[in-house]
Amino acid sequence: MAEKKELKELSLVDVVKDIAGRLKVDYETENNEICIDIPKESGTGTIMAMSFSHGVALMDLDVRLKEEVRFELNPSLVQPLEIIYNKESSFVHRFNGKEDAHEIRHLESAMISSNGKHSNMVILPAVEPICFFNIEINRKRFEEKIGDFLPDMDSDLEALFRDVNGVNLFFYKANYSLDIAKCIEEIKQCELSGFPRSVFIEGKCYEIVAHHLRQYVDDSSDPDNRKILRQATVKKLEEAAEIISSELDQVDNIIALAKRVGLNQNTLQSGFQHLYGMSVNNYIRNERMEMAKGLMERTDLNVTEITYKIGINSRSYFSKLFKERYAMTPTQYLKKLKPQKERSKTT
């Protein structure tokens, strides 16, 4: 078995320097940003970290490693609050000295606080693509920024942020929201440099923290009553949309569709409203009208054949829906297309 590399983490910026030293590679720094490329003998990818005021820092890790690697937070330091967002393959977190291991899966986030006795360890598997985004908050330095707002916060969050010396263990994971995913992507796509880049990314980090705290409260509510759309839910909604497009001639049962993609009916409906701006039924109707229009333009099928092709049993109902969408009946649209089709055949 290959020897495991133990990487003791000091802070999200210091850890990159530590990794660079252990891997014997140079790191690049510019202002408050540091970056390394993983050497070929260890794997592929990059690790970037930035530090900001009030004890906030971030790390963006996107690697594929040849051996298992462990990040351990130095227990002699003040224990910060870590918020991790996993964009790729699963990896494991555990508190040193504790038997329980926490698997952080694709599109899951984890909010973690260790203490001096049980430090954080993140175990990255070999071979798998690993991509996670980590925001770190030194709560002792952050107290000045958040102190006035703590009495109005959720009681669990208030206790978490008041634990400035990192005395209590805390671990909470959930699927992170679409808003958080968008912020992370905006950071990764940022092409600014210098001070504008630093200010932009720092602002996005605070936006992510705000979304995360709001989602933590939302997670405490009944799943059917949650108002924030999770990134994992978006994947299932997109899967439902693909099923609708490929099975238009038979898809009608929304309960069965929700079950196929692993959502309840209410989440499917509210998710479509959020993502596509319409109900599932309206989405199906729009897809059918788009398909019908395409069939008229590309084939020689008549109106009755097209009606059944798109999963509607009534020609008159189809005509009604088509006219509502395109301000003319299917027969009128076919008549309009006739000269164009005849020219195409002649050509």
C-alpha positions in Angstrom: 0.0 0.0 0.0 1.3 3.4 -0.9 2.3 5.7 2.0 -0.2 8.3 2.8 0.8 12.0 2.7 -0.2 13.8 6.0 -0.8 17.5 5.2 -1.2 19.6 8.3 -3.4 22.6 7.6 -2.6 25.9 9.3 -5.0 28.2 7.4 -6.5 28.2 3.9 -3.6 30.3 2.6 -0.9 28.6 4.7 -2.1 25.1 3.7 -1.2 25.9 0.0 2.3 26.9 1.1 2.5 23.7 3.2 1.3 21.6 0.3 3.8 23.2 -2.1 6.6 22.5 0.3 5.7 18.8 0.8 5.2 18.4 -3.0 8.5 20.3 -3.6 6.9 22.7 -6.1 6.9 26.5 -6.2 3.8 28.5 -5.5 2.8 31.8 -7.1 1.5 34.7 -5.1 -0.1 38.0 -6.1 -1.4 40.3 -3.4 -3.7 38.2 -1.2 -3.8 35.2 -3.6 -1.7 32.1 -3.7 -1.8 29.2 -6.3 0.1 26.0 -7.0 -0.1 23.4 -9.8 0.0 19.8 -8.8 3.2 18.1 -10.1 2.8 15.3 -12.6 4.3 12.7 -10.2 1.5 13.5 -7.7 -1.4 14.0 -10.1 -3.0 16.9 -11.9 -4.9 20.1 -11.1 -4.5 23.3 -9.2 -5.2 24.7 -5.7 -5.8 28.4 -5.1 -6.4 30.3 -1.9 -7.2 33.9 -0.9 -7.3 35.7 2.4 -9.5 38.7 3.3 -10.2 40.9 6.3 -12.0 39.8 9.4 -10.5 36.3 9.3 -12.3 35.2 6.1 -10.4 33.1 3.5 -11.2 30.7 0.6 -9.7 27.8 -1.1 -10.6 26.4 -4.5 -9.3 22.9 -5.0 -9.6 21.1 -8.4 -7.3 18.1 -8.5 -6.9 14.4 -9.4 -4.4 12.7 -7.2 -2.4 9.5 -7.6 -2.4 8.7 -3.9 -4.8 9.3 -1.0 -4.1 12.7 0.7 -5.1 14.0 4.1 -5.5 17.6 5.2 -5.2 18.0 9.0 -5.9 21.2 10.8 -3.2 22.1 13.3 -4.9 21.7 16.8 -2.7 24.4 18.3 -4.4 27.1 16.3 -7.8 28.8 16.9 -10.3 26.5 15.3 -12.1 28.3 12.4 -15.5 27.6 11.0 -15.1 25.7 7.7 -17.8 25.6 5.0 -17.1 23.2 2.2 -19.0 22.8 -1.1 -18.3 19.6 -3.1 -18.6 19.9 -6.9 -17.3 16.5 -7.9 -16.5 13.1 -6.4 -17.1 12.2 -2.8 -14.5 12.6 -0.1 -14.5 12.0 3.7 -14.2 14.2 6.7 -13.7 13.1 10.3 -12.7 14.5 13.6 -9.3 13.1 14.8 -9.9 10.8 17.7 -13.5 10.1 16.7 -14.6 7.0 15.0 -17.4 8.5 12.9 -16.5 9.5 9.3 -18.7 11.9 7.3 -18.9 11.3 3.5 -19.4 14.6 1.6 -21.0 13.7 -1.7 -21.4 15.4 -5.0 -23.3 18.7 -4.6 -23.3 18.5 -0.8 -22.0 21.2 1.5 -20.7 20.8 5.0 -20.4 23.3 7.8 -17.7 22.1 10.3 -16.1 23.3 13.5 -13.5 21.3 15.3 -11.7 21.9 18.6 -8.2 21.6 20.1 -8.7 18.0 21.1 -10.4 16.7 17.9 -9.0 18.5 14.8 -10.5 18.4 11.3 -9.2 15.9 8.8 -10.3 15.8 5.2 -9.4 12.6 3.3 -9.1 12.9 -0.5 -9.2 9.7 -2.5 -6.8 8.7 -5.2 -7.6 8.7 -8.9 -11.1 10.4 -8.5 -11.6 14.0 -9.7 -11.8 16.1 -6.6 -13.2 19.6 -6.8 -14.4 21.6 -3.7 -14.7 25.2 -2.7 -14.0 26.0 0.9 -14.7 29.2 2.9 -13.0 29.6 6.2 -14.0 32.0 9.0 -11.8 32.8 12.0 -14.6 33.5 14.4 -12.5 35.4 16.8 -11.5 37.9 14.1 -15.0 37.8 12.5 -16.8 38.6 15.8 -16.3 42.3 15.2 -18.2 42.1 11.9 -21.1 39.8 13.0 -21.4 40.6 16.8 -24.3 43.1 16.5 -26.3 40.6 14.4 -25.9 37.5 16.6 -28.9 38.1 18.9 -31.3 38.0 15.9 -29.9 34.8 14.4 -31.1 31.2 14.7 -30.0 30.0 18.2 -27.8 27.2 16.8 -26.0 29.7 14.5 -25.6 32.2 17.2 -24.0 29.5 19.4 -21.8 28.5 16.5 -20.5 32.0 15.9 -20.1 32.8 19.6 -17.8 29.8 19.9 -14.8 32.0 18.9 -12.1 29.8 20.4 -13.5 26.6 18.8 -14.5 24.7 21.9 -17.5 22.7 20.6 -17.5 20.2 17.7 -20.1 20.9 15.0 -20.8 19.1 11.7 -23.8 19.8 9.5 -24.2 18.8 5.8 -26.9 19.3 3.2 -27.3 19.8 -0.5 -26.3 23.4 -1.3 -28.5 25.8 -3.2 -28.6 27.0 -6.8 -27.7 30.5 -5.6 -24.5 29.3 -3.9 -23.6 27.3 -7.0 -23.9 30.4 -9.2 -21.7 32.5 -6.8 -19.0 29.8 -6.9 -19.1 29.7 -10.6 -18.9 33.5 -10.8 -15.8 33.4 -8.7 -14.2 30.7 -10.8 -14.9 32.6 -14.0 -13.7 36.0 -12.6 -11.1 37.5 -15.0 -10.5 40.7 -13.0 -7.0 41.3 -11.5 -5.6 43.2 -8.6 -7.9 45.1 -6.2 -11.1 44.7 -8.3 -10.6 40.9 -8.3 -10.0 40.8 -4.6 -13.1 43.0 -3.8 -15.3 41.1 -6.2 -14.3 37.6 -4.8 -14.5 38.8 -1.2 -18.0 40.1 -1.9 -19.1 36.8 -3.5 -17.7 34.9 -0.4 -19.9 37.0 1.8 -22.9 36.4 -0.5 -22.2 32.7 -0.3 -22.1 32.8 3.5 -25.4 34.8 3.5 -27.0 32.2 1.3 -25.6 29.4 3.4 -26.9 30.7 6.7 -30.3 31.4 5.1 -30.4 27.8 3.8 -29.4 26.4 7.2 -32.6 27.9 8.6 -34.6 26.7 5.6 -33.2 23.2 6.1 -34.8 23.0 9.5 -38.3 23.3 7.9 -40.3 20.4 6.5 -38.8 19.3 3.1 -42.2 20.0 1.4 -42.1 23.6 2.6 -38.6 24.6 1.8 -38.3 27.7 -0.3 -34.6 27.5 -1.5 -33.8 25.4 -4.5 -30.9 23.1 -4.0 -28.3 22.4 -6.7 -29.0 18.6 -6.4 -32.7 19.3 -7.0 -31.9 21.3 -10.1 -30.2 18.2 -11.6 -33.4 16.2 -10.9 -35.5 18.9 -12.4 -33.4 19.0 -15.6 -33.7 15.2 -15.7 -37.5 15.6 -15.5 -37.4 18.1 -18.4 -35.3 15.7 -20.5 -37.9 12.9 -19.8 -40.7 15.2 -20.9 -38.9 16.1 -24.1 -38.1 12.5 -25.0 -41.5 11.0 -24.0 -43.9 13.7 -25.1 -46.3 11.2 -26.6 -46.9 9.5 -23.3 -45.9 11.8 -20.4 -49.0 13.0 -18.5 -48.7 11.6 -15.0 -46.9 14.2 -12.9 -46.8 12.0 -9.8 -45.1 9.2 -11.8 -42.7 11.7 -13.3 -41.8 13.1 -9.8 -41.2 9.5 -8.5 -38.9 8.7 -11.5 -36.5 11.6 -10.7 -36.7 11.2 -6.9 -38.7 14.2 -6.0 -42.1 14.7 -4.4 -44.9 16.3 -6.5 -44.7 19.7 -4.7 -41.0 20.0 -5.1 -41.3 19.1 -8.8 -44.0 21.8 -9.3 -42.3 24.5 -7.3 -38.9 23.7 -8.9 -40.3 24.0 -12.4 -41.8 27.3 -11.5 -38.5 28.6 -10.2 -36.3 27.1 -12.9 -38.5 27.5 -16.0 -41.0 30.1 -14.9 -44.0 27.8 -15.4 -45.8 24.7 -14.0 -45.0 21.2 -15.1 -48.2 21.0 -17.1 -47.5 24.3 -18.9 -43.9 23.1 -19.6 -45.3 19.9 -21.2 -47.8 21.9 -23.2 -45.1 24.2 -24.5 -42.8 21.3 -25.4 -45.7 19.7 -27.3 -46.5 22.9 -29.3 -42.8 23.3 -30.1 -42.6 19.7 -31.3 -45.8 20.0 -33.3 -44.5 23.1 -35.1 -41.2 21.3 -35.9 -43.0 18.3 -37.3 -45.1 20.6 -39.5 -41.9 22.2 -40.8 -39.9 19.0 -41.3 -42.4 16.3 -42.2 -45.4 15.7 -44.4 -47.6 14.5 -41.5 -51.1 15.8 -41.4 -52.7 17.5 -38.4 -54.3 14.3 -37.0 -51.1 12.4 -37.2 -49.2 15.2 -35.5 -51.9 15.4 -32.8 -51.2 11.8 -31.7 -47.5 12.1 -32.3 -47.2 14.7 -29.5 -49.4 12.8 -27.1 -52.7 14.7 -27.4 -55.9 12.7 -28.2 -58.1 15.5 -29.3 -57.5 17.3 -32.6 -59.7 20.2 -31.6 -57.9 20.6 -28.3 -54.6 20.6 -30.1 -55.8 23.2 -32.5 -56.9 25.4 -29.6 -53.5 25.1 -27.8 -51.6 25.8 -31.1 -53.7 28.9 -31.9 -53.1 30.2 -28.3 -49.4 29.8 -28.8 -48.9 30.9 -32.4 -52.0 33.0 -33.2 -53.1 30.6 -36.0 -54.5 27.1 -36.3 -52.3 24.1 -37.3 -54.2 24.0 -40.6 -53.4 27.6 -41.3 -49.8 27.1 -40.4 -49.5 24.1 -42.7 -51.1 26.2 -45.5 -48.5 29.0 -44.8 -45.7 26.4 -45.1 -46.9 24.8 -48.3 -45.2 27.2 -50.8 -41.9 26.9 -48.9 -42.1 23.1 -48.9 -42.9 23.0 -52.6 -39.9 25.2 -53.4 -37.7 23.0 -51.3 -38.9 19.9 -53.2 -38.3 21.5 -56.5 -34.8 22.5 -55.5 
